[in-house]
Amino acid sequence: MAEGNVWKLLGVNVLKGNDGECELEIEMKEEFKQSYGSMHGGVIATALDMSMAAAISTTLDDNKYSNTIDLYTSYLRPMAGSRLIAKAAIVKNGKRVAVLNADAFNEEGKHVATARATFMILDK
């Protein structure tokens, strides 16, 4: 599972990553807060996208990689806790396209957001 510069910038910690699933966490930082004190939606969407990208990467051969084609995110409540947890799983894994779902929770287990994305599978 490749973790790039954005992963380092956000301080992403992978809790689980195998068999088409991924669970990761991001600690709340002042830089991630919007004006009302909750986590900015862009950070939440990025975490969901990262969790799905990591989930699909667990199924790919070394000569393959994936890129997000589309990402649909629904925000369910403000993320005001100290830690965001994103959990992703594959819905359909095709030869060239994969569909995944992901959900984000705060540290109390409250559902913060949900997302679905389509990824293109490419040759390196």
CNS distance restraints for C-alpha pairs under 8 A (distance, minus, plus):
assign (resid   1 and name CA) (resid  17 and name CA) 7.93 0.50 0.50
assign (resid   1 and name CA) (resid  54 and name CA) 6.09 0.50 0.50
assign (resid   1 and name CA) (resid  57 and name CA) 5.96 0.50 0.50
assign (resid   1 and name CA) (resid  58 and name CA) 6.57 0.50 0.50
assign (resid   2 and name CA) (resid  54 and name CA) 7.71 0.50 0.50
assign (resid   3 and name CA) (resid   7 and name CA) 5.76 0.50 0.50
assign (resid   3 and name CA) (resid   8 and name CA) 7.52 0.50 0.50
assign (resid   4 and name CA) (resid   8 and name CA) 6.73 0.50 0.50
assign (resid   5 and name CA) (resid   9 and name CA) 6.15 0.50 0.50
assign (resid   6 and name CA) (resid  10 and name CA) 6.13 0.50 0.50
assign (resid   7 and name CA) (resid  11 and name CA) 5.97 0.50 0.50
assign (resid   7 and name CA) (resid  12 and name CA) 5.28 0.50 0.50
assign (resid   8 and name CA) (resid  12 and name CA) 6.44 0.50 0.50
assign (resid  10 and name CA) (resid  26 and name CA) 6.91 0.50 0.50
assign (resid  11 and name CA) (resid  26 and name CA) 6.20 0.50 0.50
assign (resid  11 and name CA) (resid  27 and name CA) 7.26 0.50 0.50
assign (resid  12 and name CA) (resid  24 and name CA) 6.74 0.50 0.50
assign (resid  12 and name CA) (resid  25 and name CA) 5.86 0.50 0.50
assign (resid  12 and name CA) (resid  26 and name CA) 5.10 0.50 0.50
assign (resid  12 and name CA) (resid  27 and name CA) 7.87 0.50 0.50
assign (resid  13 and name CA) (resid  24 and name CA) 5.55 0.50 0.50
assign (resid  13 and name CA) (resid  25 and name CA) 5.28 0.50 0.50
assign (resid  13 and name CA) (resid  26 and name CA) 6.50 0.50 0.50
assign (resid  14 and name CA) (resid  22 and name CA) 7.56 0.50 0.50
assign (resid  14 and name CA) (resid  23 and name CA) 6.17 0.50 0.50
assign (resid  14 and name CA) (resid  24 and name CA) 4.25 0.50 0.50
assign (resid  14 and name CA) (resid  25 and name CA) 6.48 0.50 0.50
assign (resid  15 and name CA) (resid  22 and name CA) 7.59 0.50 0.50
assign (resid  15 and name CA) (resid  23 and name CA) 5.35 0.50 0.50
assign (resid  15 and name CA) (resid  24 and name CA) 5.11 0.50 0.50
assign (resid  15 and name CA) (resid  25 and name CA) 7.10 0.50 0.50
assign (resid  16 and name CA) (resid  21 and name CA) 7.54 0.50 0.50
assign (resid  16 and name CA) (resid  22 and name CA) 5.25 0.50 0.50
assign (resid  16 and name CA) (resid  23 and name CA) 4.89 0.50 0.50
assign (resid  16 and name CA) (resid  24 and name CA) 6.79 0.50 0.50
assign (resid  17 and name CA) (resid  21 and name CA) 5.74 0.50 0.50
assign (resid  17 and name CA) (resid  22 and name CA) 4.25 0.50 0.50
assign (resid  17 and name CA) (resid  23 and name CA) 6.42 0.50 0.50
assign (resid  17 and name CA) (resid  54 and name CA) 6.96 0.50 0.50
assign (resid  17 and name CA) (resid  55 and name CA) 6.35 0.50 0.50
assign (resid  17 and name CA) (resid  58 and name CA) 6.81 0.50 0.50
assign (resid  18 and name CA) (resid  22 and name CA) 6.52 0.50 0.50
assign (resid  18 and name CA) (resid  55 and name CA) 6.92 0.50 0.50
assign (resid  18 and name CA) (resid  58 and name CA) 5.44 0.50 0.50
assign (resid  18 and name CA) (resid  59 and name CA) 7.92 0.50 0.50
assign (resid  19 and name CA) (resid  55 and name CA) 7.59 0.50 0.50
assign (resid  19 and name CA) (resid  58 and name CA) 6.11 0.50 0.50
assign (resid  19 and name CA) (resid  59 and name CA) 6.57 0.50 0.50
assign (resid  20 and name CA) (resid  55 and name CA) 4.72 0.50 0.50
assign (resid  20 and name CA) (resid  56 and name CA) 5.56 0.50 0.50
assign (resid  20 and name CA) (resid  57 and name CA) 7.59 0.50 0.50
assign (resid  20 and name CA) (resid  58 and name CA) 5.64 0.50 0.50
assign (resid  20 and name CA) (resid  59 and name CA) 5.88 0.50 0.50
assign (resid  20 and name CA) (resid  89 and name CA) 5.86 0.50 0.50
assign (resid  20 and name CA) (resid  90 and name CA) 5.67 0.50 0.50
assign (resid  21 and name CA) (resid  52 and name CA) 7.77 0.50 0.50
assign (resid  21 and name CA) (resid  54 and name CA) 7.73 0.50 0.50
assign (resid  21 and name CA) (resid  55 and name CA) 4.47 0.50 0.50
assign (resid  21 and name CA) (resid  56 and name CA) 7.42 0.50 0.50
assign (resid  21 and name CA) (resid  58 and name CA) 7.58 0.50 0.50
assign (resid  21 and name CA) (resid  87 and name CA) 7.50 0.50 0.50
assign (resid  21 and name CA) (resid  88 and name CA) 5.53 0.50 0.50
assign (resid  21 and name CA) (resid  89 and name CA) 4.45 0.50 0.50
assign (resid  21 and name CA) (resid  90 and name CA) 6.69 0.50 0.50
assign (resid  22 and name CA) (resid  51 and name CA) 5.68 0.50 0.50
assign (resid  22 and name CA) (resid  52 and name CA) 7.01 0.50 0.50
assign (resid  22 and name CA) (resid  54 and name CA) 6.16 0.50 0.50
assign (resid  22 and name CA) (resid  55 and name CA) 4.78 0.50 0.50
assign (resid  22 and name CA) (resid  86 and name CA) 7.99 0.50 0.50
assign (resid  22 and name CA) (resid  87 and name CA) 5.75 0.50 0.50
assign (resid  22 and name CA) (resid  88 and name CA) 5.23 0.50 0.50
assign (resid  22 and name CA) (resid  89 and name CA) 6.68 0.50 0.50
assign (resid  23 and name CA) (resid  51 and name CA) 6.42 0.50 0.50
assign (resid  23 and name CA) (resid  85 and name CA) 6.99 0.50 0.50
assign (resid  23 and name CA) (resid  86 and name CA) 5.61 0.50 0.50
assign (resid  23 and name CA) (resid  87 and name CA) 4.39 0.50 0.50
assign (resid  23 and name CA) (resid  88 and name CA) 6.42 0.50 0.50
assign (resid  24 and name CA) (resid  47 and name CA) 7.95 0.50 0.50
assign (resid  24 and name CA) (resid  51 and name CA) 6.43 0.50 0.50
assign (resid  24 and name CA) (resid  85 and name CA) 5.71 0.50 0.50
assign (resid  24 and name CA) (resid  86 and name CA) 5.38 0.50 0.50
assign (resid  24 and name CA) (resid  87 and name CA) 6.66 0.50 0.50
assign (resid  25 and name CA) (resid  83 and name CA) 6.67 0.50 0.50
assign (resid  25 and name CA) (resid  84 and name CA) 5.45 0.50 0.50
assign (resid  25 and name CA) (resid  85 and name CA) 4.39 0.50 0.50
assign (resid  25 and name CA) (resid  86 and name CA) 6.23 0.50 0.50
assign (resid  26 and name CA) (resid  47 and name CA) 7.65 0.50 0.50
assign (resid  26 and name CA) (resid  83 and name CA) 5.73 0.50 0.50
assign (resid  26 and name CA) (resid  84 and name CA) 5.22 0.50 0.50
assign (resid  26 and name CA) (resid  85 and name CA) 6.64 0.50 0.50
assign (resid  27 and name CA) (resid  82 and name CA) 5.93 0.50 0.50
assign (resid  27 and name CA) (resid  83 and name CA) 4.43 0.50 0.50
assign (resid  27 and name CA) (resid  84 and name CA) 6.36 0.50 0.50
assign (resid  28 and name CA) (resid  32 and name CA) 6.53 0.50 0.50
assign (resid  28 and name CA) (resid  33 and name CA) 7.74 0.50 0.50
assign (resid  28 and name CA) (resid  39 and name CA) 7.11 0.50 0.50
assign (resid  28 and name CA) (resid  81 and name CA) 7.29 0.50 0.50
assign (resid  28 and name CA) (resid  82 and name CA) 4.93 0.50 0.50
assign (resid  28 and name CA) (resid  83 and name CA) 5.49 0.50 0.50
assign (resid  28 and name CA) (resid  84 and name CA) 7.20 0.50 0.50
assign (resid  29 and name CA) (resid  33 and name CA) 6.98 0.50 0.50
assign (resid  32 and name CA) (resid  39 and name CA) 5.49 0.50 0.50
assign (resid  32 and name CA) (resid  40 and name CA) 5.78 0.50 0.50
assign (resid  32 and name CA) (resid  43 and name CA) 6.75 0.50 0.50
assign (resid  33 and name CA) (resid  37 and name CA) 5.20 0.50 0.50
assign (resid  33 and name CA) (resid  38 and name CA) 5.27 0.50 0.50
assign (resid  33 and name CA) (resid  39 and name CA) 4.48 0.50 0.50
assign (resid  33 and name CA) (resid  40 and name CA) 5.39 0.50 0.50
assign (resid  34 and name CA) (resid  38 and name CA) 5.90 0.50 0.50
assign (resid  34 and name CA) (resid  39 and name CA) 6.05 0.50 0.50
assign (resid  34 and name CA) (resid  40 and name CA) 5.03 0.50 0.50
assign (resid  37 and name CA) (resid  80 and name CA) 6.82 0.50 0.50
assign (resid  38 and name CA) (resid  78 and name CA) 5.87 0.50 0.50
assign (resid  38 and name CA) (resid  79 and name CA) 5.19 0.50 0.50
assign (resid  38 and name CA) (resid  80 and name CA) 4.43 0.50 0.50
assign (resid  38 and name CA) (resid  81 and name CA) 7.75 0.50 0.50
assign (resid  39 and name CA) (resid  43 and name CA) 6.96 0.50 0.50
assign (resid  39 and name CA) (resid  44 and name CA) 7.16 0.50 0.50
assign (resid  39 and name CA) (resid  78 and name CA) 7.19 0.50 0.50
assign (resid  39 and name CA) (resid  79 and name CA) 5.26 0.50 0.50
assign (resid  39 and name CA) (resid  80 and name CA) 6.27 0.50 0.50
assign (resid  40 and name CA) (resid  44 and name CA) 6.67 0.50 0.50
assign (resid  41 and name CA) (resid  45 and name CA) 6.08 0.50 0.50
assign (resid  41 and name CA) (resid  75 and name CA) 7.78 0.50 0.50
assign (resid  42 and name CA) (resid  46 and name CA) 6.03 0.50 0.50
assign (resid  43 and name CA) (resid  47 and name CA) 6.16 0.50 0.50
assign (resid  44 and name CA) (resid  48 and name CA) 6.30 0.50 0.50
assign (resid  44 and name CA) (resid  84 and name CA) 7.85 0.50 0.50
assign (resid  44 and name CA) (resid 104 and name CA) 7.53 0.50 0.50
assign (resid  44 and name CA) (resid 113 and name CA) 7.68 0.50 0.50
assign (resid  45 and name CA) (resid  49 and name CA) 6.12 0.50 0.50
assign (resid  45 and name CA) (resid  73 and name CA) 6.60 0.50 0.50
assign (resid  45 and name CA) (resid 115 and name CA) 7.87 0.50 0.50
assign (resid  46 and name CA) (resid  50 and name CA) 6.01 0.50 0.50
assign (resid  47 and name CA) (resid  51 and name CA) 6.12 0.50 0.50
assign (resid  47 and name CA) (resid  86 and name CA) 6.43 0.50 0.50
assign (resid  48 and name CA) (resid  52 and name CA) 6.35 0.50 0.50
assign (resid  48 and name CA) (resid  86 and name CA) 5.81 0.50 0.50
assign (resid  48 and name CA) (resid  87 and name CA) 7.54 0.50 0.50
assign (resid  48 and name CA) (resid  88 and name CA) 7.44 0.50 0.50
assign (resid  48 and name CA) (resid 102 and name CA) 5.91 0.50 0.50
assign (resid  48 and name CA) (resid 103 and name CA) 6.89 0.50 0.50
assign (resid  48 and name CA) (resid 104 and name CA) 6.86 0.50 0.50
assign (resid  48 and name CA) (resid 114 and name CA) 7.86 0.50 0.50
assign (resid  48 and name CA) (resid 115 and name CA) 6.75 0.50 0.50
assign (resid  49 and name CA) (resid  53 and name CA) 6.12 0.50 0.50
assign (resid  49 and name CA) (resid  68 and name CA) 7.87 0.50 0.50
assign (resid  49 and name CA) (resid  71 and name CA) 7.33 0.50 0.50
assign (resid  49 and name CA) (resid 102 and name CA) 8.00 0.50 0.50
assign (resid  49 and name CA) (resid 117 and name CA) 7.48 0.50 0.50
assign (resid  50 and name CA) (resid  54 and name CA) 6.02 0.50 0.50
assign (resid  51 and name CA) (resid  55 and name CA) 6.12 0.50 0.50
assign (resid  51 and name CA) (resid  86 and name CA) 6.24 0.50 0.50
assign (resid  51 and name CA) (resid  87 and name CA) 6.36 0.50 0.50
assign (resid  51 and name CA) (resid  88 and name CA) 5.53 0.50 0.50
assign (resid  51 and name CA) (resid 102 and name CA) 7.18 0.50 0.50
assign (resid  52 and name CA) (resid  56 and name CA) 6.28 0.50 0.50
assign (resid  52 and name CA) (resid  87 and name CA) 7.96 0.50 0.50
assign (resid  52 and name CA) (resid  88 and name CA) 5.19 0.50 0.50
assign (resid  52 and name CA) (resid  89 and name CA) 6.77 0.50 0.50
assign (resid  52 and name CA) (resid  90 and name CA) 7.71 0.50 0.50
assign (resid  52 and name CA) (resid 100 and name CA) 6.20 0.50 0.50
assign (resid  52 and name CA) (resid 101 and name CA) 7.09 0.50 0.50
assign (resid  52 and name CA) (resid 102 and name CA) 6.52 0.50 0.50
assign (resid  52 and name CA) (resid 117 and name CA) 7.59 0.50 0.50
assign (resid  53 and name CA) (resid  57 and name CA) 6.14 0.50 0.50
assign (resid  53 and name CA) (resid  66 and name CA) 7.14 0.50 0.50
assign (resid  53 and name CA) (resid  67 and name CA) 7.72 0.50 0.50
assign (resid  53 and name CA) (resid  68 and name CA) 7.64 0.50 0.50
assign (resid  53 and name CA) (resid 119 and name CA) 7.85 0.50 0.50
assign (resid  54 and name CA) (resid  58 and name CA) 6.59 0.50 0.50
assign (resid  55 and name CA) (resid  59 and name CA) 7.53 0.50 0.50
assign (resid  55 and name CA) (resid  88 and name CA) 6.33 0.50 0.50
assign (resid  55 and name CA) (resid  89 and name CA) 6.22 0.50 0.50
assign (resid  55 and name CA) (resid  90 and name CA) 7.00 0.50 0.50
assign (resid  56 and name CA) (resid  60 and name CA) 6.84 0.50 0.50
assign (resid  56 and name CA) (resid  66 and name CA) 7.61 0.50 0.50
assign (resid  56 and name CA) (resid  90 and name CA) 6.85 0.50 0.50
assign (resid  56 and name CA) (resid  98 and name CA) 7.63 0.50 0.50
assign (resid  57 and name CA) (resid  65 and name CA) 6.93 0.50 0.50
assign (resid  57 and name CA) (resid  66 and name CA) 7.30 0.50 0.50
assign (resid  60 and name CA) (resid  64 and name CA) 5.90 0.50 0.50
assign (resid  60 and name CA) (resid  65 and name CA) 6.87 0.50 0.50
assign (resid  63 and name CA) (resid 123 and name CA) 5.99 0.50 0.50
assign (resid  63 and name CA) (resid 124 and name CA) 5.41 0.50 0.50
assign (resid  64 and name CA) (resid 121 and name CA) 6.75 0.50 0.50
assign (resid  64 and name CA) (resid 122 and name CA) 5.55 0.50 0.50
assign (resid  64 and name CA) (resid 123 and name CA) 4.62 0.50 0.50
assign (resid  64 and name CA) (resid 124 and name CA) 5.41 0.50 0.50
assign (resid  65 and name CA) (resid 121 and name CA) 5.87 0.50 0.50
assign (resid  65 and name CA) (resid 122 and name CA) 5.38 0.50 0.50
assign (resid  65 and name CA) (resid 123 and name CA) 6.41 0.50 0.50
assign (resid  65 and name CA) (resid 124 and name CA) 6.47 0.50 0.50
assign (resid  66 and name CA) (resid 119 and name CA) 6.02 0.50 0.50
assign (resid  66 and name CA) (resid 120 and name CA) 5.41 0.50 0.50
assign (resid  66 and name CA) (resid 121 and name CA) 4.57 0.50 0.50
assign (resid  66 and name CA) (resid 122 and name CA) 5.80 0.50 0.50
assign (resid  67 and name CA) (resid 119 and name CA) 5.38 0.50 0.50
assign (resid  67 and name CA) (resid 120 and name CA) 5.37 0.50 0.50
assign (resid  67 and name CA) (resid 121 and name CA) 6.88 0.50 0.50
assign (resid  67 and name CA) (resid 122 and name CA) 7.74 0.50 0.50
assign (resid  68 and name CA) (resid 117 and name CA) 7.00 0.50 0.50
assign (resid  68 and name CA) (resid 118 and name CA) 6.06 0.50 0.50
assign (resid  68 and name CA) (resid 119 and name CA) 4.43 0.50 0.50
assign (resid  68 and name CA) (resid 120 and name CA) 6.41 0.50 0.50
assign (resid  69 and name CA) (resid 117 and name CA) 7.28 0.50 0.50
assign (resid  69 and name CA) (resid 118 and name CA) 5.37 0.50 0.50
assign (resid  69 and name CA) (resid 119 and name CA) 5.22 0.50 0.50
assign (resid  69 and name CA) (resid 120 and name CA) 6.29 0.50 0.50
assign (resid  70 and name CA) (resid 117 and name CA) 5.43 0.50 0.50
assign (resid  70 and name CA) (resid 118 and name CA) 5.41 0.50 0.50
assign (resid  70 and name CA) (resid 119 and name CA) 7.28 0.50 0.50
assign (resid  71 and name CA) (resid 115 and name CA) 6.92 0.50 0.50
assign (resid  71 and name CA) (resid 116 and name CA) 5.93 0.50 0.50
assign (resid  71 and name CA) (resid 117 and name CA) 4.38 0.50 0.50
assign (resid  71 and name CA) (resid 118 and name CA) 6.80 0.50 0.50
assign (resid  72 and name CA) (resid 115 and name CA) 5.37 0.50 0.50
assign (resid  72 and name CA) (resid 116 and name CA) 5.36 0.50 0.50
assign (resid  72 and name CA) (resid 117 and name CA) 6.25 0.50 0.50
assign (resid  73 and name CA) (resid 113 and name CA) 6.99 0.50 0.50
assign (resid  73 and name CA) (resid 114 and name CA) 5.82 0.50 0.50
assign (resid  73 and name CA) (resid 115 and name CA) 4.32 0.50 0.50
assign (resid  73 and name CA) (resid 116 and name CA) 6.78 0.50 0.50
assign (resid  74 and name CA) (resid 113 and name CA) 5.57 0.50 0.50
assign (resid  74 and name CA) (resid 114 and name CA) 5.36 0.50 0.50
assign (resid  74 and name CA) (resid 115 and name CA) 6.22 0.50 0.50
assign (resid  75 and name CA) (resid 112 and name CA) 6.21 0.50 0.50
assign (resid  75 and name CA) (resid 113 and name CA) 4.34 0.50 0.50
assign (resid  75 and name CA) (resid 114 and name CA) 6.64 0.50 0.50
assign (resid  76 and name CA) (resid 111 and name CA) 6.82 0.50 0.50
assign (resid  76 and name CA) (resid 112 and name CA) 5.09 0.50 0.50
assign (resid  76 and name CA) (resid 113 and name CA) 5.08 0.50 0.50
assign (resid  76 and name CA) (resid 114 and name CA) 7.59 0.50 0.50
assign (resid  77 and name CA) (resid 111 and name CA) 7.38 0.50 0.50
assign (resid  77 and name CA) (resid 112 and name CA) 5.08 0.50 0.50
assign (resid  77 and name CA) (resid 113 and name CA) 7.13 0.50 0.50
assign (resid  78 and name CA) (resid 112 and name CA) 6.54 0.50 0.50
assign (resid  79 and name CA) (resid  84 and name CA) 7.55 0.50 0.50
assign (resid  79 and name CA) (resid 106 and name CA) 6.58 0.50 0.50
assign (resid  79 and name CA) (resid 112 and name CA) 6.05 0.50 0.50
assign (resid  80 and name CA) (resid 106 and name CA) 7.78 0.50 0.50
assign (resid  81 and name CA) (resid 106 and name CA) 5.80 0.50 0.50
assign (resid  81 and name CA) (resid 107 and name CA) 6.60 0.50 0.50
assign (resid  82 and name CA) (resid 106 and name CA) 7.50 0.50 0.50
assign (resid  82 and name CA) (resid 107 and name CA) 7.03 0.50 0.50
assign (resid  83 and name CA) (resid 106 and name CA) 5.86 0.50 0.50
assign (resid  83 and name CA) (resid 107 and name CA) 5.53 0.50 0.50
assign (resid  84 and name CA) (resid 104 and name CA) 6.63 0.50 0.50
assign (resid  84 and name CA) (resid 105 and name CA) 5.83 0.50 0.50
assign (resid  84 and name CA) (resid 106 and name CA) 4.90 0.50 0.50
assign (resid  84 and name CA) (resid 107 and name CA) 6.53 0.50 0.50
assign (resid  85 and name CA) (resid 104 and name CA) 5.48 0.50 0.50
assign (resid  85 and name CA) (resid 105 and name CA) 5.17 0.50 0.50
assign (resid  85 and name CA) (resid 106 and name CA) 6.15 0.50 0.50
assign (resid  85 and name CA) (resid 107 and name CA) 7.08 0.50 0.50
assign (resid  86 and name CA) (resid 102 and name CA) 6.70 0.50 0.50
assign (resid  86 and name CA) (resid 103 and name CA) 5.61 0.50 0.50
assign (resid  86 and name CA) (resid 104 and name CA) 4.32 0.50 0.50
assign (resid  86 and name CA) (resid 105 and name CA) 6.47 0.50 0.50
assign (resid  87 and name CA) (resid 102 and name CA) 5.36 0.50 0.50
assign (resid  87 and name CA) (resid 103 and name CA) 5.37 0.50 0.50
assign (resid  87 and name CA) (resid 104 and name CA) 6.43 0.50 0.50
assign (resid  88 and name CA) (resid 100 and name CA) 6.93 0.50 0.50
assign (resid  88 and name CA) (resid 101 and name CA) 5.66 0.50 0.50
assign (resid  88 and name CA) (resid 102 and name CA) 4.05 0.50 0.50
assign (resid  88 and name CA) (resid 103 and name CA) 6.54 0.50 0.50
assign (resid  89 and name CA) (resid 100 and name CA) 5.70 0.50 0.50
assign (resid  89 and name CA) (resid 101 and name CA) 5.68 0.50 0.50
assign (resid  89 and name CA) (resid 102 and name CA) 6.46 0.50 0.50
assign (resid  90 and name CA) (resid  98 and name CA) 7.33 0.50 0.50
assign (resid  90 and name CA) (resid  99 and name CA) 6.16 0.50 0.50
assign (resid  90 and name CA) (resid 100 and name CA) 4.35 0.50 0.50
assign (resid  90 and name CA) (resid 101 and name CA) 6.50 0.50 0.50
assign (resid  91 and name CA) (resid  98 and name CA) 7.59 0.50 0.50
assign (resid  91 and name CA) (resid  99 and name CA) 5.44 0.50 0.50
assign (resid  91 and name CA) (resid 100 and name CA) 5.01 0.50 0.50
assign (resid  91 and name CA) (resid 101 and name CA) 6.67 0.50 0.50
assign (resid  92 and name CA) (resid  98 and name CA) 5.45 0.50 0.50
assign (resid  92 and name CA) (resid  99 and name CA) 5.09 0.50 0.50
assign (resid  92 and name CA) (resid 100 and name CA) 6.91 0.50 0.50
assign (resid  93 and name CA) (resid  97 and name CA) 6.61 0.50 0.50
assign (resid  93 and name CA) (resid  98 and name CA) 4.40 0.50 0.50
assign (resid  93 and name CA) (resid  99 and name CA) 6.51 0.50 0.50
assign (resid  94 and name CA) (resid  98 and name CA) 5.48 0.50 0.50
assign (resid  95 and name CA) (resid 121 and name CA) 7.15 0.50 0.50
assign (resid  96 and name CA) (resid 120 and name CA) 5.75 0.50 0.50
assign (resid  96 and name CA) (resid 121 and name CA) 4.65 0.50 0.50
assign (resid  96 and name CA) (resid 122 and name CA) 6.97 0.50 0.50
assign (resid  97 and name CA) (resid 118 and name CA) 6.89 0.50 0.50
assign (resid  97 and name CA) (resid 119 and name CA) 5.62 0.50 0.50
assign (resid  97 and name CA) (resid 120 and name CA) 4.64 0.50 0.50
assign (resid  97 and name CA) (resid 121 and name CA) 5.64 0.50 0.50
assign (resid  98 and name CA) (resid 118 and name CA) 5.68 0.50 0.50
assign (resid  98 and name CA) (resid 119 and name CA) 5.13 0.50 0.50
assign (resid  98 and name CA) (resid 120 and name CA) 6.53 0.50 0.50
assign (resid  98 and name CA) (resid 121 and name CA) 7.32 0.50 0.50
assign (resid  99 and name CA) (resid 116 and name CA) 7.25 0.50 0.50
assign (resid  99 and name CA) (resid 117 and name CA) 5.79 0.50 0.50
assign (resid  99 and name CA) (resid 118 and name CA) 4.55 0.50 0.50
assign (resid  99 and name CA) (resid 119 and name CA) 6.35 0.50 0.50
assign (resid 100 and name CA) (resid 116 and name CA) 5.68 0.50 0.50
assign (resid 100 and name CA) (resid 117 and name CA) 5.47 0.50 0.50
assign (resid 100 and name CA) (resid 118 and name CA) 6.52 0.50 0.50
assign (resid 101 and name CA) (resid 114 and name CA) 7.57 0.50 0.50
assign (resid 101 and name CA) (resid 115 and name CA) 5.74 0.50 0.50
assign (resid 101 and name CA) (resid 116 and name CA) 4.46 0.50 0.50
assign (resid 101 and name CA) (resid 117 and name CA) 6.57 0.50 0.50
assign (resid 102 and name CA) (resid 114 and name CA) 5.79 0.50 0.50
assign (resid 102 and name CA) (resid 115 and name CA) 5.18 0.50 0.50
assign (resid 102 and name CA) (resid 116 and name CA) 6.34 0.50 0.50
assign (resid 103 and name CA) (resid 111 and name CA) 7.28 0.50 0.50
assign (resid 103 and name CA) (resid 112 and name CA) 7.63 0.50 0.50
assign (resid 103 and name CA) (resid 113 and name CA) 5.81 0.50 0.50
assign (resid 103 and name CA) (resid 114 and name CA) 4.36 0.50 0.50
assign (resid 103 and name CA) (resid 115 and name CA) 6.30 0.50 0.50
assign (resid 104 and name CA) (resid 111 and name CA) 6.05 0.50 0.50
assign (resid 104 and name CA) (resid 112 and name CA) 5.36 0.50 0.50
assign (resid 104 and name CA) (resid 113 and name CA) 5.07 0.50 0.50
assign (resid 104 and name CA) (resid 114 and name CA) 6.20 0.50 0.50
assign (resid 105 and name CA) (resid 109 and name CA) 5.35 0.50 0.50
assign (resid 105 and name CA) (resid 110 and name CA) 5.25 0.50 0.50
assign (resid 105 and name CA) (resid 111 and name CA) 4.55 0.50 0.50
assign (resid 105 and name CA) (resid 112 and name CA) 5.05 0.50 0.50
assign (resid 105 and name CA) (resid 113 and name CA) 7.12 0.50 0.50
assign (resid 106 and name CA) (resid 110 and name CA) 5.49 0.50 0.50
assign (resid 106 and name CA) (resid 111 and name CA) 6.87 0.50 0.50
assign (resid 106 and name CA) (resid 112 and name CA) 6.65 0.50 0.50
